Amino acid sequence: MTIKELERTEQEALDAYSQVVTRVADKLIPSVASLKVMQKTAGGRRPKGSGSGVAITRDGFAITSAHVVNGSTEGTATFADGTEHDYSVVGADPLSDLAVVRVQGSDLEPAELGDAENLRVGQLVVAVGNPLGFSGSVSAGVVSALGRSITTQAGRSARVVENVIQTDAALHPGNSGGALVTSDARVVGINTAVVGPYIGQGLGLAVPINAATRRIIGELMREGRVRRAFVGIAGQSRPLPPKAIRFVGRDRGIEVAEVVDSSPAQLGGVQRGDIVVELDGTPIEDVTDLQRLMTADIIGRTVALTVLRAQGPKIVEIVPTELERDIS
């Protein structure tokens, strides 16, 4: 290949890349708002913070990050065309870092949600948001890694957000709550601007849009909150001994390190040192497996927890309660 042919090939590749990014920008920028978070005061209200939000319905529902709204109930949403609307917070779920707001406007331009489960490392992604207050900003990069996790907290309750997307698309404060988008202009993540030592290090994170987070978004839209079950154990994944592997057909389980006093687990007879391997027949190998099963439909219902002890396997019946929304 001659130098001229190589240059032409590189130019064609650049043009194709540019076409993808500009097409995504044209499609998504009208759907992404700059959120100004307001806090009520005795004299009215004052600014509390800012971030981004992604409209998902024409009649005003938008997704953002829970840490953007951070306990507030209202604010203003400004779109790229300059229109400004008040919004109210419908619900926030700090344990997934997702929130839903309702913009007091009609005929919004909704973004189309995709599925992060189909992402591949190296895939082109575009971040749309309002970094450092600059509205309608776009940055592009690739999916750097998949399957990352971040720990979120609400009061004393903590949770691991699974399958977080890592990207090298530039993210800064103000990008939080904005859209991470694939080349077909579908939103596959809600950006979380990285703070602390990672700023400027080419690392950004986004909460994935997948079956689990769609369920959370749906619950926030319908009920304004997410109900989760609580059993009251803490522990970590550990390898199983050979005899146990033969019994359960897997090589890991959760070793119980702590049982909360008066919790469903304690009342049901779970003990420190037990190794949890199943809940109602569903395999459990690590904490995220157990978290995934802590859904509203098992609250108040008797479920069977299979644990391994020195004497052998034992089924413990417990009745999960509802996880308190904020335990201070």
Buried (B, 14 or more C-beta within 10 A) or exposed (E): EEEEEEEEEEEEEEEEEEEBBEBBBEBBBBBBBBBBBBBEEEEEEEEBBBBBBBBBEEEBBBBBBBBBBBEBBBBBBBBBEEEEBEBEBBBBBBBBBBBBBBBEBEEBBBBEBBBBEEBEEEBBBBBBBBBEEEBBBBBBBBBBEBEBEEEBEBEEBEBBBBBBBBBBBBBBBBBBBBBBBBBEBBBBBBBBBBEEEEEEEEBBBBBBBBEBBEBBBEBBBEEEEBBBBBBBBBBEBBEBEEEBBEBBEBEBBBBBEEBBEEBBBBBBBBBEBBBBBBBEEEBBBBBBBBBEBBBBEBBEEEBEBBBBEEEEBBEBEBBBBEBEBEEE
